[in-house]
Amino acid sequence: MRMSDRYEKVTVQLEQMKAFAEDAEKEGVDPEEQVPPSSPSASVSPDPSSTTVAGSDASSTSTTSKHRGKGRSKPGRDDKTPCGRHIPDLSLQGSVVTAHAEKNLNKLGYERALHIKGTGKILQGKSEPNGNYVTIQATKNIQESRRDDGFKVTKKRRPVTVDTSKAKTSLEALKISIKQLKWKEFPLGRRAACDIYWHGVSFHDNENIVSGQVNKFPGMIEMLRKINMSRAVRTMQELFPEEYDFYPRSWILPQEYQQFSSQIRMVKEKDATVNPTFIVKPDGGSQGDGIYLIRDPSDLKLVAGSHAKQAVVQEYIQKPLLIDKLKFDIRLYVLIKSLEPLEIYIAKEGLTRFCTEPYQEPSQKNLSHVFMHLTNYSLNVHSGNFVHSDSQNTGSKRTLSSVLFRLTSKGVDIKRVWSDIIALVIKTVIAVVPELRVYYQADIPPGKPGPTCFQILGFDILLMKNLKPVLLEVNSNPSMRIEHEQEVAPGVFEYVPSPVDEGVKVGVIRDTLRLMDPGCMKSRISSQSRPAGLEQDIPTDAESPERSPDEALPSLCLKQVYPKYAKQFNHLRLVERIAALFIRFLGVKGNMRLGPTAFRTFIRTCKLSNTNFTMASVDILYIDITRRWSGTMSDSREAGMGLQAFVEAFFYLAGRRFKSLALKEQAVSLLELCEAQLGPPSGSEERRSVSCSRALPRGGQPGRPAAPQTKTPRAESQRGELTPADQQPNPRHAFGLFSLQVQRN
């Protein structure tokens, strides 16, 4: 073959490969062939300017080489996996190879394989000792040759599928989020399983889901009802009174009416000038429905028809922080990504909801002024003073960051405020997790397939005048609506977009989906499933595995706070350890209550009976506690001893055995005794103990959080510095302003 013919043939091949690479880029496929890390040629980085091609002079193709190499100088989108990690960049392009690289490849007898566009074939060649590249006829197909030579290509990832058929009021924000992520929506559902199911209200919105992920935990609605929430926090207040003083003193009605009346009477008798105000919240109420203020127990409305009203009465916070003379609260969005390992994220941006009437301290004259005392959006939106604003800084609903900036300008220490809010969120979640684990094993018992779970919660927080945060309530179904009802003509109401809502809520939903991306879950679980009690660093945004490969998306608006700050809070997880004992003795049915036989088995196995506490005494204890709790749990699924009753029995047993210790030390001592007697869980108990994440911490026992310290060091009760590595200034988000400090209340 003449030299000119060979030159033309090589030139055609180069142009074909160039065209192939351009087409592949347009289709989102990386045209480069990657040598696996084990290959000796993976570290080769040839210089395109010094090449020899098919016996011709290097200068003949230097222009083509430089042009093709120019686009390879910086990593782009196609250099990342779907989870955002960089892949090795191998710059052996086309038939362009350095003499040094060829020498290394020739020693290994390494053959190069190149695509020929549109033929379904590949062009194979081998470098010879003289530096020339010898062409071999195209005989193998692409897949076979790549398998033989160890090359692989980054394929375009299958889009994540989301079932939105039950999304209800969050549908619009969810649609926008899915579109931004370039995922695939199924608005009517589909027969085949989806990756994610987005439910509007309950875990049970869509039955018979056996795989994928659901955005609700079973039992979350029940757990966050006013009464159950108050009981859970009250248990923690008994163990850690100084840590849980962010929740107002509460009484459960009608069971504790006499106790409430007598305590208020004693307070007034002691000081006649004291006249406290209380707020009454119906157990199942939402959106401010049925809430009212009282100053005397006689004002309580205890009966609705022929039934006693289930409600919680709380101390009213009389000195709230005001802005523009108005009372306001904070709606903070919190993601529970998994229960075990426990993972909690807080949104960097939230909402502030303002009252529409200037605040005055409660008196008998203004108790009924709901627009002055209640911050609920659903109430104030009906006020004539409500202001719908497209600005984040004005109106009756504003962004949290705008309020924090305003407080900063007045000299408020926002670092302290944020650290207290973070502590409040973590402590509240720790209080409700034990019951959630019991609900989960009842809905998806061992041997029954089911989905994994995650959930966005709405924390309503009030700042007092001294800047201390107070927890008002936690919503299991916070509104994700991004439009509001507005009167566009006399008597004509329509839903119009709300820029403030959309800016906050779309980001929360979108980034929740990004965190739950099934394509990236495995790597994140393996990196985050460490033994409980270890503080784990969060990577900076630049290196975070949670970043999307789509550079058009902003960095995550959700900030991990647990297990990031696990060291400061793991000692609070006592009740969760008691719940793990409770679950071990429930039996194989996956129910939620201990029968008398199971309770006796618990006592025997842990060797808690003796001559002073016989099995007859055990039966009396079971009957007494179960009978009392059955009257307070009207919606219970079955008879027997529930978790809260079991916790009471456990405290009683701990008090009998370790009389000289405080309650917390009593509980810790009895736990250590029981856990030593029981040993590690069996295989069936392990399956039962796994929570909704279906992932166990590496090196930790399933179903059991880290053992807390019996005595908390004094230094740990002081304010401790917590400065995350990824805390960068960002005026759009509250978290971007400040480093974090956590203070124990």
Summary of the structure (lengths in Angstrom):
residues: 745
radius of gyration: 31.8
end to end distance: 86.9
largest distance: 114.8
contacts: 2309
relative contact order: 0.10
helix: 38%
strand: 18%
